[in-house]
């Protein structure tokens, strides 16, 4: 058997702290210096483990009768013996080890990102974002243009972007060791573009299909964009702990969306729907056929049923409740 | 600005309320001697007029003050509905009391009311007291303009007063029949009598204009005479059902109003290259505004015409209803592109409150693109919004908006508001309004 095994001792943060090549068919692990792998952990016995090959050649770890025992890496119960073919990780004392066979498969080579690629992407996207924002501002300009009107919002957006990116870069620096500012900036700008596009799309569709509800609840879509952004930011920090991170993101974004939904429906209950035509687009954006007057008044009947139902209910309570019902 | 002050905001009813502003110091008045006639009329009226107080049951203190006058030997008296509205709508919280010029006090019973004409009939316990008679010339509208008449009441709780003024006929361009009284009537005189030289009743004090001097309004005597008849002969008012009675009267009023609107006929008026509905009723008054003289020079020309019925029915201090407004704004881009023009249209002012409250439900709206007319009119973007009156079943406040969709740099924005309208009338009038939006050609 010319097979080789590798025993890796992991640090507290999960990085490989030491890696031993073992050519013998069996390896011993413990605190004593006559072991093949020596571990400085007071909770590890002088002779803690024996790692050998089982009958069909797979690696097996065996507890040598210790006080604290042997655990699978993520397990909570000690086991006397553990096959390492599937899960290479074991825990003894407060130390995590991984044992790999030389035949252990490794991921394919990852394409090298050319230097400053993220920075270049970020710059390109940033310019596009700026152009989109300027275009939108120009399209909604109904008075004379002034530097205040045009530049102040841009300054605000720019500051927000930098703050948001710095936050993620800082987290990345703490957990990954590298800030990767340009990658995080690239993600942040992409998110911003997606938010702007979603806002415009929702407004346009609300007009095109005469869907008032879409305009009222468009904020929910923005939360989905934000969720995707958080995922991308976390992924950039490092692929480890993704499951926990995803849980956190889903919880955060779910809470945000729920709060927003409750807020929107509460607002609707308290403030009612405003008598406006909403956000308008040029007439060419209409995507539904013209309704007949009959069809329109049939819809109006729906509003009547709705207010008739509300009439017999207690009025919603809240600070925004109208005191003077005809205040104008 | 004065021409922009629309009549419906300027008319004020005249009870004194707990919430009213503190009395302003009296203006120094030129020495004026009352004519002998006024002395005689007041002498005659003194045992016949009353101050009518609405008291908060729990505190026993006054909440609203008004005036009233006796019209029969069995103790029936006339006042304004708005003087007793709190009691009528909430008899458990309030009670009614009167005070006579000789200091006599007593409780009052509410027998009948007419919300549309703002009148109520109350009864005092005493019988056999002197009372006013109605002037038959006033009942038949035969009083000559310029005749001296005398308004009485207790203004601002300062004491019983007689005010000399002039009869100026019925108010022009008004759906409600109101006498134009040129004389000073003030809060607290609401419901007080207005008599001629012979001490016979011509009308009842009801309101004054805040933007004019000595412009007062009276309810013509004949409505009071009719209500007295009704109080005598009709079924007695059940206080617990007073709200339903108010609802019935509001429904009756709106039904008559929309019939009258239809009866007066409609025409269309041009607004730029479009036409829109206009009422031929003389009491629909219209005002026009433009933004052409604004600085900096606007990038969209907006010309607005707004017509209003100027009707207003006081139901309670929180509900004023019964108005119809019709407005058209013609927008034309001067140097805006289609998107900018759409943004400009999106920011059109929204006028009506949409909040839910104690008296009205929150507003519900429905939107669509509509081809309303039977012919080939411009396509419309339309929004229908409504709120229901919680206390009055079948009555709504409705707003209907329509924007023409045939050009991307000019458009007509039309708006119809109807307060206190039945659903059927709202739909009938709303449909007519949408169908009338056409090209001028």
Interface residues (C-beta under 8 A of the other chain):
Chain A: X138 X139 X140 X141 X142 X143 X144 X210 X211 X212 X268 X269 X270 X271 X272 X273 X274 X275 X276 X277 X278 X279 X280 X281 X282 X283 X284 X286 X288 X289 X290 X291 X292 X293 X295 X296 X297 X299 X300 X302 X303 X304 X306 X307 X308 X310 X311 X315 X316 X320 X321 X322 X323 X324 X325 X326 X327 X328
Chain B: X296 X299 X300 X318 X319 X320 X321 X336 X337 X338 X339 X340 X341 X342 X343 X344 X345 X346 X347 X348 X350 X351 X352 X353 X354 X355 X356 X357 X358 X359 X360 X361 X362 X363 X364 X365 X366 X367 X368 X369 X370 X371 X372 X379 X381 X382 X383 X384 X385 X386 X387 X388 X389 X390 X393 X396 X399 X401 X403 X405 X406 X407 X408 X413 X419 X423 X427 X430 X431 X434 X435
